[in-house]
Amino acid sequence: MRRLILNLWPVLLLLLLWQLWVSAAGYNSIVLVPPGAVLSDLLYFPGIYLTPAVHTLLFALGGLALGMAAGVLLALAAWFSQLLAGITTPFALLLSSTPVVCLIPIIARLFGYESRTELIAIAVMTFFPSFAYCSTGLRQLPARSHDVLFVLHASRWLNLRLLALPAAVPALATALRVGATFSVLVALLAEYLMQTGGLGALFAVTMQQLNLARALGASALAMALSVLLFELTQSLEQRVHRRVRLAA
């Protein structure tokens, strides 16, 4: 707890100054609310936030799983075929350079303003980190290991199973960390733009109702989900890298 306070003291100080500033200035709740009002709304009306938070979390994780699976499969296919690698890499770069806010309306027009479209949008936007990191990891082989299997006349599949896939595991752990935090952002934007439920839709509706405390509460919960996923995946990534270093 002491270490947590030491790490979070700038945030706590900022919230304290925010509370004092709003209280001293006497702002209307439509303009700005103190952190205490946001905390009170979270504590007194938890049911209003629970269902949207679960919705956002489940769709973020589901879209992340689909994006990771698609990225890994396409990276494996590109590893086998140089022609396919030349085709897929520019396409993946195009997706990564397109702003999320611009891409989600296009996906919505193609698949409709439904919950499945939110899942597809998350999968599409988390596909690139998985593809990029997996493609890089598959080519970062231990020194001279490929030469050994070449001398032994190992097949392409054997090279993949014994060398490429184990070498790509640390990169995949990093891709999971990057995609996990990004999935929450994409889920919020999709929910905000398409009104499919979740914290993004709750934020949009409460802002229209000028309920700033609840809107900020939804934002705080979304930030907490993103931080939680980041911490969990970062811990997994560090454990994977530690095991790889010990095995080497």
PyMOL commands that set and color helices and strands:
alter all, ss='L'
color gray80, all
select helices_A, chain A and resi 2-25+35-44+46-80+82-97+100-111+115-139+145-151+156-194+198-208+212-247
alter helices_A, ss='H'
color red, helices_A
deselect
rebuild
show_as cartoon
